Amino acid sequence: MNVNEFSRKLINYMQLSMCKTMKQLPFSGSHWLEQFMMSTAQYVLDERLDELHFDSKKPSEACRTFLNFMDLEGFLKTGDYSLEDSGDSLLVKVDRANCVYRDYCMRAPILGLPLYCARLSSFQAVLKHVLGKDFSASMETDEHGTCCGMLFPATQPKEEIVTREGHILKVAGRRAILLPQETYASLFMSIKEHAPHALKHVLYDAGFRSALNLARKTRIVNPNIEECLQLLLEVIKNDGLGNVELISFNQSEGRARIICYDSFQVSVANEYGSLYRSPQVTCDLLRGIFAAYFSVLLDREVICEEMSCQSVKGNYCEFLTMPLPKNIWKEEPSGGKI
């Protein structure tokens, strides 16, 4: 098989189209994109295994065996790639001009599409097959146009937060449902009608309780606090609750500044009227969610306040998190007895 110019362009168009489609998915397109690329290489391994002889457990030798096979098929040239073992990791270098996927890699960032190296993904599949281990991948391109990648053992098994088992949708292992905004609005308005004095506290508490399991599950999957936080904030965006951006985060002080554009609670207020009698910030469910996220990640009680809101003529909703003093709820015992 020889990859002529048209075949190469077609492969790159397929990559771009796939990324464009994945970007539109409401849940975790990046995870499934990586899985798609790894699965493609796995099909090659399954169907042509009798032609692949993995005689070494060294990552560089295993991946070079795969490259040699692809070279014989006319798909690439093994000599274009530099493979070097570094402890348990594998360092990979290739001049972008010599890569089959160069058009995709160059156009994806311009089009705002996710970028994943298909070659590293194929190596992930090879190493999983040969060593029985999951590997994570990172890739950077230097000023000379050389792609410098690294494959390193994953610290945790690869797992997706959002999954589907048959007809059951699950988030962090628990059943989840998709509801239209009208359903949330109806719940909010019912609370407003029957218990307006409790509305603010109910929404905050509901957001807090509902976010705890997701935060705990994500914390297990990704021990790095900042990476875990970014994943959790991405879930908020994927769930359609708002476009969230972390502005600052002081981990040692437990303080963070978050802004949110197009909060769904602002949309409810604009369409159905304010939840409160006087103009004020309105995104209490989100406040509770943020408080739960940071409480789990920092292993301390954190509260969240909304400082400005689009519902009261703000350009965005702004949230600040802060730790709760450990003794705030403790009272001195009277007479030495509680």
Summary of the structure (lengths in Angstrom):
residues: 338
radius of gyration: 24.9
end to end distance: 81.6
largest distance: 88.9
contacts: 981
relative contact order: 0.08
helix: 49%
strand: 20%
